[in-house]
Amino acid sequence: MSSSKMTIGNNLLRRLKSLGIDIIFGVPGDYNLPFLDQIEDFGGIQWGNNCNELNASYTADGYARIRGIGALVTTFGVGELSAINGIAGSYAEMVSVVHIVGTPPTTSQISSAILHYTLGNGDFQVFANMYKEVTIAQATLTKENAVEEIDRILTQCLLKGRPVYIGLAVDLSGYEVNLDSSSIKPLNLSLVRNPKNEHQAALENVLDLVKKAERMIVIVDACAVRHDIMNKVLKFIEHTQLPVYVTHMAKGGIDEDHPQFRGVFAGNCSTEQVQEEVYDADLILSIGSMNSDFNTGGFTYRLSQKKTIEFHTYHTKIFYAIYDKVDMRELLPDLTEHWPTDIIYSYKGKPYEIEKPILDSKHQYEIVQEYFWHKLSVFIPENSIVIAETGTSEFGIFNMRAPRGVTFLTQILWGSIGYSVGAALGAALAAKDQNRRVFVLVGDGSFL
């Protein structure tokens, strides 16, 4: 192969490797075998063979939550539909996953041939059309568009924090395109700047309200974690010295031994102390909120919109006013920089504590829920990864004290039973060089 030529499959693999992917999960099938051969021959990326496509999608999701992006390969029709539940979960939970689907030969698609793995109607776009509802961007690669489309799709995957879909025909993965490897540029992952006037207006409005407040708090939620801005959030809370709470979906985002950490807030599911402190605030700075049923304690939030400022990825909401396209990823650092120095103060409240359960003596020889979840954290080392299954485990970790540096993986929003086992495999492989232990908390009929 000359230096100015590269196969479509190898170009895709080269891009995935540059994004930090070193394992691609999936299941072999008739229409993806040539691409799997390329994976086997490609230096720096391993093939992670799964027992079925659904597990592959869970595994890629778990891997992505640790590495920032994951990938899986399935075959057309039967394979991709087996994985669609997991991909939908990644979409709901805002996880960057690349789903590569091996599709039938281009000649067969053009002639509408009746092939296996199809509905027998000659429609080769029907499954890709289904995926439009659960992916942020889609592409069917051709000889002409492959180079540009690969870059577009992967850029959208990372910038939007959602899964994407790539259809790669069985006869195209080995097709050579003109591409000089020495002139390939990194993907442009720069964020679109906030509209200048709207950004400035939002900033000034927030600062005016901050100056009038007496009891401010910060609530950190899922979108702050998913969109990888926790370093900016941490700088903000440490600069302002404000008390901070996390939601169920953001648990582990702030170390629970941090001096400003006050607890997990989810409405009526929170401790009495947490509820009292949150509802007593006269200004709430909500960062990346996801007000789903389980994340809000069954919609038991009683946060007044009249005293809540919401920082989101694509807009900012100050009480009832919405500043469209004012992204928290740009606004929050600016707010930190311009925060009034005369209102920086150290929090004077009670230290955060987990209430020790009082156990009935009749249960002293039994393992009961109250004891188990309180005691479990003693056995989890710092910097571990904890995956909690939908159901009892997911709710059990809610008020469990998290050791320093622990990452929690759950599906609070999507809630697919069985997710934890596949996700644990992906997370373990993603963290294999980080010396991190992985704990899987699974039950309620989810394991088998």
C-alpha positions in Angstrom: 0.0 0.0 0.0 1.4 3.4 -1.0 1.7 6.2 1.5 -1.2 8.1 -0.3 -3.6 5.1 0.0 -5.5 3.7 3.0 -8.4 1.3 3.2 -11.7 2.6 4.5 -11.6 0.1 7.4 -8.0 1.0 8.4 -8.9 4.7 8.3 -11.8 4.2 10.6 -9.6 2.1 13.0 -6.8 4.8 12.9 -9.3 7.4 13.9 -10.7 5.3 16.7 -7.2 4.5 18.1 -6.4 8.3 18.1 -9.4 8.8 20.3 -8.1 6.4 22.9 -10.0 3.2 21.9 -7.8 0.1 22.3 -10.6 -2.6 22.3 -13.6 -2.9 20.0 -16.4 -5.1 21.2 -19.0 -7.0 19.2 -20.0 -10.3 17.6 -18.9 -11.7 14.2 -21.4 -12.0 11.4 -21.5 -12.5 7.7 -21.2 -8.9 6.7 -18.5 -7.7 9.1 -15.9 -10.4 8.8 -13.5 -8.5 6.5 -13.5 -5.6 8.9 -12.9 -7.9 11.8 -9.8 -9.2 10.0 -8.6 -5.6 9.7 -9.1 -5.2 13.5 -7.0 -8.4 14.1 -4.2 -7.1 11.9 -4.3 -3.5 13.2 -1.7 -2.6 15.8 -2.9 -1.1 19.0 -6.5 -2.3 18.9 -7.8 -5.6 20.1 -11.0 -7.5 19.2 -13.2 -7.9 22.2 -15.5 -10.8 21.3 -18.9 -10.9 23.2 -21.4 -13.7 23.5 -24.2 -11.6 22.1 -24.8 -8.1 20.6 -26.8 -6.8 23.6 -23.9 -7.5 25.9 -21.5 -5.9 23.4 -23.5 -2.7 23.6 -23.5 -2.8 27.4 -19.7 -3.4 27.3 -19.0 -0.6 25.0 -21.1 1.7 27.2 -19.2 0.7 30.3 -15.9 1.2 28.5 -16.9 4.6 27.2 -17.9 5.8 30.7 -14.3 5.3 31.8 -12.4 6.2 28.6 -14.8 8.8 27.2 -15.7 6.8 24.1 -16.3 3.2 23.2 -17.1 1.1 20.0 -18.8 -2.1 19.0 -19.2 -4.0 15.7 -22.3 -6.0 14.8 -23.7 -7.4 11.6 -26.7 -6.1 9.7 -30.3 -6.7 10.8 -30.2 -9.4 13.3 -27.1 -8.2 15.0 -27.8 -4.5 15.1 -31.3 -5.0 16.4 -30.0 -7.2 19.2 -27.8 -4.2 20.2 -30.4 -1.5 19.8 -31.5 -1.6 23.5 -28.0 -1.0 24.7 -27.5 1.8 22.2 -30.7 3.4 23.2 -29.5 3.3 26.8 -26.3 5.1 25.8 -28.3 7.7 24.1 -30.6 8.3 27.1 -27.7 8.3 29.5 -25.5 10.5 27.2 -22.6 8.1 26.5 -20.4 8.3 23.4 -20.5 4.9 21.7 -19.6 4.2 18.0 -21.8 1.4 16.5 -20.2 0.0 13.4 -22.6 -2.2 11.4 -21.4 -4.5 8.7 -23.9 -4.3 5.8 -24.5 -6.4 2.7 -22.5 -5.8 -0.5 -23.2 -2.6 -2.3 -24.2 -4.4 -5.5 -26.8 -6.4 -3.6 -28.2 -3.2 -2.0 -28.4 -1.4 -5.3 -30.3 -4.3 -6.9 -32.6 -4.7 -3.8 -31.6 -8.4 -3.6 -33.5 -10.6 -1.1 -30.8 -11.6 1.3 -30.6 -13.3 4.7 -30.7 -10.9 7.8 -33.2 -8.8 5.9 -37.0 -8.4 6.0 -37.2 -9.9 2.5 -38.4 -6.6 1.0 -35.2 -5.3 -0.5 -35.1 -2.4 1.8 -31.5 -2.1 3.2 -32.1 1.2 5.0 -34.9 0.1 7.3 -32.6 -0.7 10.3 -30.5 2.4 9.8 -33.7 4.4 9.9 -34.6 2.8 13.2 -31.2 3.9 14.6 -31.9 7.5 13.7 -34.1 7.7 16.8 -31.4 6.5 19.2 -28.2 7.9 17.7 -27.1 11.5 17.3 -25.6 11.0 13.8 -25.6 8.3 11.2 -23.6 7.5 8.1 -23.6 4.9 5.3 -20.1 4.9 4.0 -19.4 4.9 0.3 -16.2 5.1 -1.8 -16.8 8.8 -2.3 -17.8 9.9 1.2 -15.9 7.6 3.6 -13.1 9.9 4.7 -15.3 12.9 5.4 -18.2 10.9 6.9 -15.9 9.1 9.4 -14.6 12.3 10.7 -18.0 14.0 10.8 -19.6 11.1 12.7 -16.8 10.7 15.3 -16.7 14.5 15.9 -20.5 14.5 16.6 -20.2 11.5 18.9 -17.7 13.3 21.1 -19.1 16.8 21.0 -22.7 15.7 21.6 -21.9 12.9 24.0 -24.3 10.4 22.3 -23.9 7.2 20.3 -23.5 7.3 16.5 -24.1 4.7 13.7 -21.8 3.8 10.9 -22.9 1.4 8.1 -19.9 -0.2 6.5 -20.6 -2.5 3.5 -18.8 -5.9 3.5 -17.1 -5.0 0.1 -15.9 -1.5 1.2 -13.9 -2.1 4.3 -10.9 -3.1 2.2 -11.4 -0.4 -0.5 -8.5 2.0 -0.8 -9.1 5.7 -0.8 -6.7 8.5 -1.4 -5.4 9.5 2.0 -1.9 10.5 2.8 -1.4 9.4 6.4 1.3 12.1 7.0 -1.2 14.9 6.2 -4.1 13.7 8.4 -5.2 16.3 10.9 -6.7 15.6 14.3 -10.5 15.9 14.6 -11.7 19.4 15.4 -13.4 19.0 18.8 -13.6 22.7 19.6 -16.9 23.8 21.1 -19.1 26.4 19.3 -18.6 29.6 21.2 -21.6 31.0 23.1 -23.4 34.0 21.4 -21.5 37.0 22.8 -24.4 39.2 23.8 -26.5 36.3 25.3 -23.5 35.0 27.2 -22.7 38.4 28.7 -26.3 39.0 29.6 -26.6 35.7 31.4 -23.3 36.2 33.2 -24.3 39.6 34.5 -27.7 38.4 35.5 -26.2 35.5 37.5 -23.7 37.8 39.2 -26.4 40.3 40.2 -28.4 37.5 41.8 -25.4 36.1 43.5 -24.7 39.4 45.2 -28.2 39.5 46.7 -28.2 35.9 48.0 -27.6 34.9 51.6 -27.7 31.1 51.5 -26.4 29.8 48.1 -25.9 26.1 47.3 -24.7 24.1 44.3 -26.4 20.9 43.0 -24.3 18.9 40.6 -26.2 16.5 38.3 -25.7 14.0 35.5 -25.0 16.3 32.5 -22.0 17.8 34.3 -20.5 14.3 34.7 -21.4 13.0 31.2 -20.1 16.1 29.4 -16.8 15.8 31.3 -16.8 19.2 33.0 -16.2 18.1 36.5 -12.8 19.7 36.6 -14.5 23.0 35.8 -17.2 22.4 38.4 -14.6 21.5 41.0 -12.7 24.8 40.3 -15.9 26.7 40.6 -17.0 25.2 44.0 -13.5 25.5 45.4 -13.2 29.1 44.3 -16.6 30.1 45.7 -16.5 27.8 48.8 -20.2 27.1 48.3 -21.7 23.9 49.8 -22.3 21.3 47.1 -24.7 18.4 46.7 -24.9 15.8 44.0 -27.8 13.9 42.6 -28.1 10.1 42.3 -26.9 10.2 38.6 -23.9 12.4 39.6 -22.8 10.3 42.7 -19.0 10.1 42.8 -18.6 13.2 40.7 -17.5 15.1 43.9 -15.4 13.2 46.4 -17.6 12.7 49.5 -14.7 13.6 51.8 -14.4 17.0 50.1 -14.9 19.7 52.8 -17.8 21.3 50.8 -19.6 18.1 50.0 -23.0 18.0 51.8 -24.7 14.8 50.5 -26.9 13.3 47.8 -30.1 15.1 47.0 -33.1 13.4 45.5 -36.2 14.9 47.0 -37.9 12.8 49.6 -35.2 10.0 49.2 -32.6 12.3 50.7 -31.8 12.4 54.4 -33.7 14.9 56.5 -30.5 17.0 57.0 -29.9 17.3 53.2 -33.5 18.2 52.5 -33.5 20.9 55.2 -30.3 22.5 53.9 -31.4 22.4 50.2 -34.9 23.8 50.8 -33.5 26.5 53.2 -31.3 27.9 50.4 -32.4 31.2 48.8 -30.4 30.7 45.6 -29.7 27.3 44.0 -27.1 26.9 41.3 -28.0 23.7 39.5 -25.3 22.4 37.2 -26.3 19.9 34.5 -29.7 18.8 35.9 -31.5 15.7 34.7 -35.0 15.8 36.3 -36.0 12.2 35.6 -38.3 10.2 38.0 -35.7 8.0 39.7 -33.1 10.8 39.8 -35.5 13.1 41.6 -36.9 10.6 44.1 -40.0 10.0 42.2 -40.5 13.7 41.2 -40.4 14.8 44.9 -38.1 17.7 44.2 -39.6 20.9 45.7 -37.1 23.3 44.2 -38.7 26.7 43.5 -37.9 27.9 40.0 -38.0 31.4 41.4 -34.7 30.8 43.2 -33.0 28.3 40.8 -30.4 29.0 38.1 -29.9 26.1 35.8 -26.6 25.6 33.8 -27.1 23.3 30.9 -25.1 22.2 27.9 -27.1 24.0 25.3 -28.9 26.7 27.3 -28.9 28.5 30.6 -32.1 29.1 32.6 -32.2 31.9 35.2 -35.5 31.5 37.1 -38.0 31.6 34.2 -35.7 33.2 31.5 -33.9 31.0 29.0 -30.7 32.0 27.4 -30.5 29.8 24.3 -27.1 28.4 23.2 -25.4 29.7 26.3 -23.4 26.6 27.2 -22.3 25.9 30.7 -18.9 24.6 29.5 -18.1 28.2 28.6 -20.2 30.1 31.1 -19.1 28.3 34.2 -15.4 29.1 33.9 -16.3 32.7 33.1 -18.5 32.8 36.2 -15.6 31.4 38.3 -13.3 34.2 37.0 -15.8 37.0 37.7 -17.1 35.7 41.0 -17.3 38.6 43.5 -14.4 38.3 45.9 -16.4 39.8 48.8 -18.8 36.8 48.9 -16.3 34.0 49.0 -16.8 32.2 52.3 -16.1 29.0 54.0 -19.1 26.8 54.7 -20.0 26.7 58.4 -22.5 23.9 58.5 -22.3 20.5 60.1 -19.7 18.0 58.5 -21.3 15.6 56.1 -22.0 12.3 57.8 -23.8 9.1 56.8 -26.4 8.2 59.4 -25.4 4.8 61.0 -28.4 2.5 60.9 -29.9 1.3 64.2 -30.4 -2.4 63.8 -33.0 -4.4 65.7 -31.3 -7.1 67.8 -33.4 -9.8 66.2 -31.5 -9.2 62.9 -28.0 -9.5 64.4 -27.4 -12.8 62.6 -28.9 -11.7 59.3 -27.7 -9.6 56.4 -30.2 -6.8 56.1 -30.4 -3.9 53.7 -29.7 -1.2 56.2 -26.5 -2.9 57.5 -25.2 -4.1 54.1 -25.2 -0.8 52.3 -23.7 1.1 55.2 -21.0 -1.5 55.7 -20.1 -2.1 52.1 -18.1 1.1 51.6 -15.6 -0.2 54.2 -14.5 -2.9 51.8 -14.2 -0.7 48.7 -10.8 0.8 48.1 -10.2 4.3 46.9 -10.4 4.9 43.1 -12.5 1.8 42.6 -15.3 1.5 40.0 -18.7 0.5 41.3 -21.4 -0.7 38.9 -24.9 -0.9 40.4 -27.7 -2.8 38.7 -31.1 -1.4 38.1 -33.3 -2.1 41.1 -32.2 -2.8 44.7 -28.5 -2.2 44.1 -29.1 1.1 42.3 -31.1 2.5 45.2 -28.9 0.8 47.8 -25.8 2.9 46.9 -27.8 6.1 47.2 -26.7 7.1 50.7 -23.7 4.7 50.8 -20.5 6.6 51.7 -18.3 6.7 48.6 -14.6 6.3 49.2 -12.3 8.9 47.6 -12.0 8.7 43.8 -14.7 6.0 43.3 -16.6 6.1 40.0 -20.2 4.9 40.0 -21.8 3.4 36.9 -25.6 3.1 36.9 -28.5 3.4 34.5 -30.8 5.6 36.6 -32.6 6.9 33.6 -32.7 4.0 31.1 -32.8 1.1 33.7 -32.1 -1.9 31.5 -31.9 -5.0 33.7 -28.7 -6.9 33.0 -26.7 -3.8 32.1 -24.3 -4.0 35.0 -22.6 -7.3 34.0 -21.7 -6.2 30.5 -20.8 -2.7 31.6 -18.5 -4.2 34.3 -16.5 -6.0 31.6 -16.1 -2.8 29.6 -15.2 -0.7 32.6 -12.6 -3.3 33.8 -10.9 -3.4 30.4 -11.0 0.3 30.1 -9.3 0.7 33.4 -6.9 -2.3 33.1 -3.8 -0.1 33.2 -5.1 2.1 36.0 -4.9 -0.4 38.9 -8.6 0.2 39.7 -10.7 -2.6 41.2 -14.2 -3.1 39.8 -17.2 -4.0 42.0 -20.5 -5.3 40.5 -23.6 -5.0 42.6 -26.2 -7.1 40.8 -29.4 -9.0 41.7 -33.1 -8.8 41.2 -33.0 -11.4 38.5 -30.5 -9.4 36.5 -27.5 -11.7 36.5 -28.7 -14.6 34.2 
